[in-house]
Amino acid sequence: MLEKRKTIPSLVKDPKLIEKRREQIIEAAVDLFIHKGFHKTTTREIARASGFSIGTLYEYIESKEDVLYLVCDAIHNEVETRLREAITFNGTGLKILKMALKSFFRVMDQMSDRVLLIYQETKSLPKEALRYVLRREEEISAIFEEILRKGIADGSIRLDEKHVKLMADNIMVLGEMWVFRRWTLKKHYTLEEYTEKQIDLLLREISVAH
């Protein structure tokens, strides 16, 4: 069962204004968290970088942990949205999988600093919020499960149902590996070369013919 989205109280009642201001807070906080770390960043610095007074900041959030939660949720939303946009076309499961993999690796490269931030700093979230953030990652993995099952159903992918979740998790790890190991991988591969090699290795395992 999906953990409920954390409700962050706001003293402001206008939903559009809340969304706009929180987007400003997220953008400012991401840069600060990446360069200084969550613990060394103060709410006063977040407010200043957002263009607010500290009093205005606290009209939209209650704590620095709230800001981290908003940041993590926004990153997951962007990854999921961009991945779903890449797979909204007709084709076999195998064809969709190839497109999705290319899109996923590209998104992970473009958002590498933000993805790394999630893994470095989510331990600072309260338990309820942490469970929700981790569950959001499972939802992204589930997109690949959905694609794999489509391929199994149309005969373009050869994979036992009991291994679908494992393969989807494996795909997630391959994207994350580019984030965590890019400092050394980039010495030997461009993103395109890495993508093609990983796709080739995956297809050897699951495709009927590629």
Backbone as CSV, one residue per row, in Angstrom:
resi,resn,N_x,N_y,N_z,CA_x,CA_y,CA_z,C_x,C_y,C_z
1,MET,0.852,-1.209,0.000,0.000,0.000,0.000,0.879,1.247,0.000
2,LEU,0.545,2.211,-0.861,1.343,3.428,-0.981,1.230,4.283,0.272
3,GLU,2.407,4.669,0.793,2.419,5.585,1.926,1.776,6.899,1.499
4,LYS,0.979,7.470,2.382,0.314,8.723,2.038,1.332,9.847,1.894
5,ARG,1.060,10.700,0.914,1.912,11.868,0.708,1.865,12.737,1.956
6,LYS,3.011,13.161,2.401,3.090,13.994,3.595,2.437,15.349,3.319
7,THR,1.574,15.774,4.214,0.944,17.088,4.093,1.775,18.093,4.881
8,ILE,2.291,19.076,4.168,3.108,20.100,4.815,2.249,21.341,5.013
9,PRO,1.982,21.697,6.251,1.102,22.847,6.523,1.676,24.149,5.970
10,SER,0.778,25.053,5.597,1.171,26.385,5.133,0.230,27.413,5.730
11,LEU,0.776,28.548,6.107,-0.051,29.634,6.627,-0.761,30.375,5.497
12,VAL,-0.304,30.128,4.261,-0.896,30.755,3.081,-1.998,29.844,2.560
13,LYS,-3.111,30.416,2.144,-4.262,29.615,1.722,-4.386,29.446,0.207
14,ASP,-3.692,30.255,-0.572,-3.793,30.208,-2.030,-2.940,29.050,-2.573
15,PRO,-3.554,27.971,-3.084,-2.795,26.798,-3.557,-1.788,27.131,-4.654
16,LYS,-2.154,28.018,-5.585,-1.247,28.369,-6.675,-0.024,29.116,-6.163
17,LEU,-0.251,29.987,-5.197,0.871,30.733,-4.617,1.776,29.784,-3.826
18,ILE,1.163,28.850,-3.097,1.946,27.860,-2.347,2.833,27.080,-3.303
19,GLU,2.258,26.609,-4.408,3.017,25.828,-5.389,4.163,26.642,-5.968
20,LYS,3.868,27.899,-6.331,4.894,28.763,-6.919,6.041,29.013,-5.942
21,ARG,5.701,29.365,-4.696,6.731,29.659,-3.703,7.547,28.410,-3.343
22,ARG,6.863,27.274,-3.250,7.586,26.041,-2.908,8.514,25.608,-4.037
23,GLU,8.146,25.895,-5.268,9.055,25.617,-6.387,10.317,26.465,-6.263
24,GLN,10.153,27.718,-5.853,11.312,28.588,-5.628,12.183,28.044,-4.498
25,ILE,11.527,27.582,-3.444,12.255,27.023,-2.295,13.021,25.778,-2.712
26,ILE,12.379,24.910,-3.484,13.010,23.665,-3.929,14.261,23.963,-4.751
27,GLU,14.135,24.873,-5.727,15.272,25.197,-6.598,16.443,25.741,-5.791
28,ALA,16.142,26.621,-4.857,17.197,27.208,-4.018,17.826,26.146,-3.128
29,ALA,16.993,25.300,-2.531,17.484,24.286,-1.591,18.323,23.231,-2.284
30,VAL,17.927,22.823,-3.498,18.696,21.807,-4.229,20.148,22.254,-4.392
31,ASP,20.345,23.472,-4.857,21.711,23.978,-5.057,22.482,24.018,-3.741
32,LEU,21.825,24.476,-2.692,22.502,24.558,-1.394,22.823,23.172,-0.840
33,PHE,21.862,22.245,-0.909,22.083,20.893,-0.382,23.193,20.178,-1.151
34,ILE,23.237,20.391,-2.472,24.269,19.745,-3.286,25.655,20.272,-2.921
35,HIS,25.765,21.580,-2.762,27.087,22.188,-2.540,27.514,22.228,-1.072
36,LYS,26.543,22.294,-0.156,26.909,22.402,1.260,26.499,21.187,2.082
37,GLY,25.533,20.430,1.571,24.983,19.334,2.359,23.774,19.819,3.150
38,PHE,22.908,18.882,3.481,21.681,19.217,4.193,21.960,19.820,5.562
39,HIS,22.824,19.179,6.328,23.044,19.597,7.722,23.743,20.947,7.840
40,LYS,24.593,21.278,6.878,25.331,22.541,6.949,24.546,23.715,6.362
41,THR,23.448,23.403,5.697,22.606,24.461,5.130,21.602,24.926,6.174
42,THR,21.457,26.229,6.325,20.496,26.761,7.294,19.221,27.205,6.577
43,THR,18.133,27.256,7.335,16.881,27.738,6.743,17.021,29.206,6.329
44,ARG,17.836,29.949,7.028,18.051,31.353,6.656,18.717,31.449,5.280
45,GLU,19.657,30.532,5.006,20.304,30.512,3.690,19.307,30.115,2.601
46,ILE,18.441,29.156,2.913,17.411,28.744,1.948,16.484,29.923,1.644
47,ALA,16.072,30.623,2.689,15.195,31.789,2.515,15.870,32.837,1.636
48,ARG,17.129,33.146,1.942,17.856,34.178,1.183,17.971,33.778,-0.291
49,ALA,18.332,32.497,-0.541,18.498,32.017,-1.920,17.163,31.965,-2.660
50,SER,16.067,31.832,-1.898,14.731,31.804,-2.493,14.203,33.200,-2.776
51,GLY,14.869,34.195,-2.198,14.416,35.575,-2.360,13.390,35.985,-1.325
52,PHE,13.341,35.248,-0.191,12.377,35.527,0.868,13.087,35.984,2.133
53,SER,12.281,36.512,3.039,12.752,36.684,4.415,12.552,35.350,5.113
54,ILE,13.207,35.153,6.246,13.047,33.901,6.984,11.605,33.738,7.449
55,GLY,10.955,34.855,7.771,9.555,34.801,8.192,8.642,34.312,7.075
56,THR,8.907,34.785,5.853,8.108,34.358,4.706,8.310,32.874,4.428
57,LEU,9.560,32.405,4.558,9.851,30.978,4.335,8.980,30.103,5.232
58,TYR,8.874,30.504,6.501,8.121,29.694,7.458,6.600,29.806,7.275
59,GLU,6.171,30.636,6.340,4.760,30.629,5.983,4.422,29.448,5.070
60,TYR,5.474,28.851,4.461,5.269,27.784,3.478,5.779,26.417,3.943
61,ILE,6.643,26.408,4.929,7.156,25.138,5.481,7.306,25.302,7.000
62,GLU,7.438,24.179,7.693,7.608,24.241,9.144,9.035,23.949,9.582
63,SER,9.800,23.242,8.740,11.153,22.842,9.145,12.031,22.620,7.921
64,LYS,13.326,22.498,8.171,14.267,22.201,7.085,14.002,20.804,6.520
65,GLU,13.527,19.887,7.379,13.183,18.536,6.918,12.038,18.586,5.896
66,ASP,11.104,19.524,6.091,10.024,19.706,5.119,10.592,20.066,3.749
67,VAL,11.602,20.917,3.749,12.226,21.336,2.488,12.877,20.133,1.812
68,LEU,13.581,19.312,2.576,14.235,18.120,2.016,13.198,17.176,1.429
69,TYR,12.095,16.996,2.128,11.016,16.147,1.629,10.492,16.677,0.298
70,LEU,10.245,17.987,0.220,9.755,18.591,-1.013,10.760,18.409,-2.152
71,VAL,12.027,18.542,-1.833,13.086,18.362,-2.829,13.072,16.933,-3.367
72,CYS,13.043,15.949,-2.464,13.062,14.536,-2.876,11.833,14.200,-3.713
73,ASP,10.680,14.688,-3.285,9.440,14.393,-4.004,9.473,15.024,-5.396
74,ALA,9.996,16.229,-5.501,10.074,16.909,-6.793,11.011,16.175,-7.754
75,ILE,12.123,15.664,-7.234,13.074,14.925,-8.072,12.431,13.651,-8.603
76,HIS,11.771,12.905,-7.718,11.099,11.679,-8.163,10.006,11.989,-9.180
77,ASN,9.252,13.051,-8.943,8.189,13.429,-9.873,8.750,13.708,-11.263
78,GLU,9.883,14.421,-11.304,10.461,14.768,-12.599,10.983,13.529,-13.321
79,VAL,11.648,12.640,-12.599,12.153,11.408,-13.209,10.993,10.577,-13.757
80,GLU,9.943,10.407,-12.945,8.803,9.587,-13.370,8.081,10.219,-14.553
81,THR,7.866,11.530,-14.508,7.160,12.221,-15.591,7.910,12.083,-16.903
82,ARG,9.207,12.309,-16.865,9.998,12.262,-18.089,10.110,10.831,-18.620
83,LEU,10.123,9.868,-17.725,10.178,8.475,-18.149,8.862,8.057,-18.793
84,ARG,7.747,8.458,-18.185,6.436,8.105,-18.755,6.219,8.785,-20.107
85,GLU,6.746,9.997,-20.258,6.616,10.698,-21.543,7.332,9.933,-22.655
86,ALA,8.407,9.259,-22.293,9.219,8.553,-23.288,8.585,7.248,-23.749
87,ILE,7.607,6.749,-23.001,7.056,5.433,-23.348,5.609,5.509,-23.818
88,THR,5.142,6.716,-24.118,3.752,6.856,-24.561,3.668,6.731,-26.080
89,PHE,4.063,5.593,-26.592,3.909,5.341,-28.014,3.615,3.854,-28.217
90,ASN,3.108,3.532,-29.386,2.762,2.143,-29.677,3.997,1.364,-30.114
91,GLY,4.008,0.100,-29.807,5.117,-0.749,-30.196,5.157,-1.967,-29.304
92,THR,6.030,-2.888,-29.616,6.166,-4.078,-28.775,6.783,-3.689,-27.436
93,GLY,6.622,-4.569,-26.474,7.237,-4.326,-25.172,8.733,-4.135,-25.285
94,LEU,9.360,-4.904,-26.174,10.809,-4.801,-26.354,11.208,-3.436,-26.908
95,LYS,10.435,-2.965,-27.892,10.738,-1.660,-28.481,10.559,-0.553,-27.453
96,ILE,9.484,-0.639,-26.686,9.235,0.359,-25.642,10.335,0.312,-24.583
97,LEU,10.774,-0.897,-24.245,11.831,-1.038,-23.236,13.115,-0.344,-23.681
98,LYS,13.488,-0.528,-24.943,14.707,0.121,-25.449,14.595,1.641,-25.328
99,MET,13.431,2.177,-25.724,13.215,3.621,-25.633,13.256,4.096,-24.180
100,ALA,12.609,3.319,-23.307,12.545,3.697,-21.893,13.931,3.683,-21.261
101,LEU,14.737,2.685,-21.617,16.093,2.596,-21.066,16.931,3.798,-21.493
102,LYS,16.849,4.153,-22.760,17.607,5.311,-23.245,17.172,6.584,-22.521
103,SER,15.864,6.733,-22.358,15.334,7.905,-21.669,15.768,7.915,-20.206
104,PHE,15.691,6.745,-19.562,16.030,6.649,-18.143,17.496,7.005,-17.900
105,PHE,18.396,6.438,-18.695,19.819,6.739,-18.513,20.105,8.212,-18.789
106,ARG,19.406,8.787,-19.778,19.601,10.209,-20.099,19.124,11.094,-18.948
107,VAL,17.951,10.755,-18.383,17.428,11.525,-17.250,18.355,11.409,-16.048
108,MET,18.848,10.201,-15.784,19.745,10.013,-14.648,21.030,10.818,-14.815
109,ASP,21.503,10.927,-16.057,22.696,11.731,-16.326,22.398,13.212,-16.114
110,GLN,21.283,13.684,-16.648,20.927,15.102,-16.548,20.640,15.523,-15.109
111,MET,20.127,14.582,-14.303,19.749,14.904,-12.922,20.683,14.244,-11.906
112,SER,21.882,13.899,-12.341,22.771,13.092,-11.502,23.052,13.705,-10.132
113,ASP,23.278,15.011,-10.088,23.559,15.646,-8.792,22.353,15.566,-7.865
114,ARG,21.159,15.693,-8.443,19.941,15.654,-7.632,19.647,14.230,-7.154
115,VAL,19.850,13.262,-8.047,19.631,11.867,-7.651,20.599,11.485,-6.536
116,LEU,21.839,11.896,-6.674,22.835,11.617,-5.637,22.420,12.251,-4.312
117,LEU,21.838,13.431,-4.406,21.368,14.130,-3.210,20.341,13.290,-2.448
118,ILE,19.416,12.660,-3.179,18.406,11.831,-2.527,19.057,10.755,-1.667
119,TYR,20.050,10.065,-2.242,20.665,8.951,-1.526,21.551,9.409,-0.372
120,GLN,22.102,10.594,-0.509,22.969,11.106,0.555,22.186,11.657,1.739
121,GLU,21.034,12.251,1.479,20.381,13.037,2.518,19.038,12.511,3.023
122,THR,18.429,11.515,2.356,17.100,11.074,2.812,17.116,10.470,4.209
123,LYS,18.273,10.026,4.667,18.352,9.489,6.027,17.985,10.542,7.069
124,SER,18.015,11.805,6.664,17.672,12.895,7.580,16.171,13.142,7.664
125,LEU,15.393,12.450,6.833,13.944,12.628,6.860,13.315,11.863,8.019
126,PRO,12.199,12.349,8.561,11.433,11.576,9.539,10.969,10.269,8.899
127,LYS,10.706,9.244,9.709,10.404,7.906,9.188,9.243,7.883,8.204
128,GLU,8.165,8.590,8.530,6.993,8.573,7.662,7.313,9.130,6.284
129,ALA,8.021,10.251,6.261,8.388,10.878,4.994,9.391,10.008,4.236
130,LEU,10.301,9.376,4.961,11.300,8.513,4.330,10.624,7.332,3.639
131,ARG,9.640,6.727,4.300,8.926,5.600,3.695,8.247,6.027,2.399
132,TYR,7.678,7.217,2.413,6.996,7.715,1.212,7.994,7.922,0.075
133,VAL,9.126,8.544,0.371,10.132,8.829,-0.654,10.667,7.526,-1.254
134,LEU,10.920,6.523,-0.413,11.408,5.239,-0.907,10.337,4.538,-1.747
135,ARG,9.090,4.703,-1.341,7.994,4.101,-2.094,7.876,4.733,-3.478
136,ARG,8.195,6.019,-3.583,8.160,6.695,-4.886,9.176,6.064,-5.834
137,GLU,10.306,5.655,-5.302,11.297,4.990,-6.148,10.763,3.646,-6.644
138,GLU,10.036,2.952,-5.776,9.431,1.680,-6.186,8.435,1.902,-7.326
139,GLU,7.752,3.031,-7.300,6.795,3.331,-8.364,7.503,3.514,-9.709
140,ILE,8.697,4.106,-9.673,9.467,4.264,-10.909,9.912,2.888,-11.413
141,SER,10.364,2.033,-10.501,10.734,0.662,-10.870,9.541,-0.076,-11.467
142,ALA,8.351,0.206,-10.953,7.140,-0.471,-11.425,6.835,-0.133,-12.888
143,ILE,7.295,1.021,-13.364,7.108,1.365,-14.775,7.823,0.333,-15.643
144,PHE,9.029,-0.041,-15.232,9.780,-1.041,-15.991,9.139,-2.422,-15.870
145,GLU,8.575,-2.731,-14.713,7.835,-3.992,-14.570,6.689,-4.036,-15.578
146,GLU,5.989,-2.921,-15.703,4.848,-2.824,-16.625,5.295,-3.065,-18.074
147,ILE,6.417,-2.462,-18.446,6.938,-2.622,-19.810,7.365,-4.066,-20.055
148,LEU,8.058,-4.659,-19.082,8.511,-6.041,-19.222,7.330,-6.994,-19.397
149,ARG,6.284,-6.770,-18.620,5.104,-7.645,-18.726,4.407,-7.476,-20.073
150,LYS,4.416,-6.276,-20.610,3.850,-6.049,-21.948,4.628,-6.874,-22.974
151,GLY,5.955,-6.861,-22.834,6.795,-7.624,-23.756,6.592,-9.126,-23.629
152,ILE,6.410,-9.591,-22.411,6.142,-11.014,-22.191,4.814,-11.389,-22.850
153,ALA,3.822,-10.516,-22.685,2.487,-10.780,-23.229,2.479,-10.791,-24.760
154,ASP,3.258,-9.880,-25.388,3.222,-9.837,-26.852,4.304,-10.717,-27.494
155,GLY,5.088,-11.396,-26.644,6.058,-12.358,-27.162,7.397,-11.780,-27.557
156,SER,7.597,-10.470,-27.352,8.874,-9.864,-27.759,9.947,-9.970,-26.679
157,ILE,9.537,-10.304,-25.453,10.478,-10.458,-24.340,10.334,-11.848,-23.742
158,ARG,11.467,-12.472,-23.510,11.492,-13.800,-22.913,12.004,-13.668,-21.470
159,LEU,11.078,-13.783,-20.541,11.437,-13.631,-19.129,10.369,-14.289,-18.270
160,ASP,10.801,-15.078,-17.304,9.861,-15.710,-16.383,9.247,-14.630,-15.488
161,GLU,7.950,-14.698,-15.258,7.237,-13.719,-14.439,7.900,-13.520,-13.081
162,LYS,8.407,-14.590,-12.500,8.994,-14.477,-11.159,10.263,-13.623,-11.135
163,HIS,10.821,-13.349,-12.329,12.046,-12.539,-12.389,11.782,-11.105,-12.848
164,VAL,10.520,-10.746,-13.076,10.198,-9.414,-13.593,10.643,-8.314,-12.630
165,LYS,10.313,-8.455,-11.364,10.679,-7.423,-10.384,12.195,-7.318,-10.250
166,LEU,12.869,-8.457,-10.241,14.335,-8.449,-10.151,14.942,-7.715,-11.343
167,MET,14.426,-7.976,-12.543,14.962,-7.315,-13.735,14.693,-5.811,-13.675
168,ALA,13.497,-5.423,-13.215,13.181,-3.996,-13.091,14.112,-3.321,-12.085
169,ASP,14.376,-3.989,-10.969,15.295,-3.437,-9.973,16.714,-3.355,-10.534
170,ASN,17.071,-4.346,-11.338,18.389,-4.349,-11.961,18.540,-3.144,-12.887
171,ILE,17.488,-2.832,-13.626,17.499,-1.666,-14.511,17.689,-0.383,-13.705
172,MET,16.989,-0.281,-12.578,17.141,0.887,-11.709,18.591,1.045,-11.255
173,VAL,19.204,-0.065,-10.881,20.590,-0.037,-10.407,21.538,0.398,-11.523
174,LEU,21.272,-0.030,-12.753,22.132,0.362,-13.869,22.077,1.873,-14.093
175,GLY,20.884,2.457,-13.941,20.780,3.907,-14.045,21.496,4.603,-12.908
176,GLU,21.337,4.059,-11.705,21.989,4.639,-10.527,23.504,4.469,-10.590
177,MET,23.954,3.390,-11.228,25.403,3.170,-11.337,26.061,4.298,-12.118
178,TRP,25.356,4.783,-13.154,25.912,5.911,-13.913,26.040,7.147,-13.022
179,VAL,25.104,7.301,-12.090,25.156,8.435,-11.158,26.306,8.260,-10.167
180,PHE,26.381,7.085,-9.537,27.345,6.867,-8.457,28.774,6.665,-8.962
181,ARG,28.907,6.094,-10.177,30.237,5.749,-10.690,30.642,6.568,-11.908
182,ARG,29.902,7.637,-12.186,30.183,8.383,-13.406,31.573,8.998,-13.404
183,TRP,32.121,9.256,-12.232,33.450,9.848,-12.142,34.508,8.953,-12.786
184,THR,34.290,7.643,-12.750,35.248,6.737,-13.402,34.728,6.207,-14.730
185,LEU,33.394,5.990,-14.835,32.830,5.474,-16.084,33.064,6.439,-17.241
186,LYS,33.004,7.744,-16.940,33.166,8.737,-18.000,34.582,8.759,-18.583
187,LYS,35.511,8.121,-17.893,36.872,8.007,-18.429,36.917,7.012,-19.579
188,HIS,35.926,6.116,-19.620,35.947,5.028,-20.592,34.750,5.016,-21.547
189,TYR,33.642,5.644,-21.133,32.430,5.602,-21.951,31.764,6.978,-22.013
190,THR,31.205,7.282,-23.173,30.249,8.386,-23.216,28.934,7.831,-22.678
191,LEU,27.985,8.705,-22.399,26.676,8.229,-21.936,26.042,7.318,-22.986
192,GLU,26.191,7.681,-24.262,25.599,6.886,-25.344,26.235,5.498,-25.405
193,GLU,27.552,5.424,-25.246,28.241,4.130,-25.275,27.837,3.263,-24.084
194,TYR,27.749,3.887,-22.923,27.312,3.161,-21.716,25.902,2.629,-21.909
195,THR,25.028,3.475,-22.437,23.635,3.087,-22.652,23.536,1.902,-23.601
196,GLU,24.228,1.986,-24.735,24.152,0.912,-25.727,24.702,-0.398,-25.177
197,LYS,25.790,-0.329,-24.436,26.383,-1.552,-23.866,25.447,-2.175,-22.843
198,GLN,24.852,-1.382,-21.986,23.951,-1.930,-20.968,22.678,-2.494,-21.605
199,ILE,22.169,-1.817,-22.622,20.990,-2.329,-23.326,21.319,-3.668,-23.987
200,ASP,22.482,-3.742,-24.608,22.895,-4.986,-25.266,22.984,-6.136,-24.264
201,LEU,23.562,-5.874,-23.101,23.688,-6.911,-22.074,22.308,-7.351,-21.572
202,LEU,21.412,-6.390,-21.373,20.066,-6.724,-20.912,19.309,-7.540,-21.960
203,LEU,19.420,-7.140,-23.220,18.667,-7.828,-24.258,19.146,-9.252,-24.468
204,ARG,20.405,-9.503,-24.218,20.907,-10.872,-24.324,20.180,-11.795,-23.348
205,GLU,19.759,-11.210,-22.232,19.090,-11.977,-21.188,17.610,-12.157,-21.441
206,ILE,16.967,-11.156,-22.063,15.506,-11.182,-22.089,14.856,-11.162,-23.462
207,SER,15.582,-10.797,-24.505,14.894,-10.642,-25.791,14.832,-11.947,-26.553
208,VAL,13.748,-12.101,-27.299,13.593,-13.271,-28.161,14.534,-13.141,-29.356
209,ALA,14.575,-11.938,-29.893,15.497,-11.627,-30.999,15.682,-10.127,-31.036
210,HIS,16.928,-9.683,-31.048,17.160,-8.244,-31.120,18.256,-7.917,-32.136
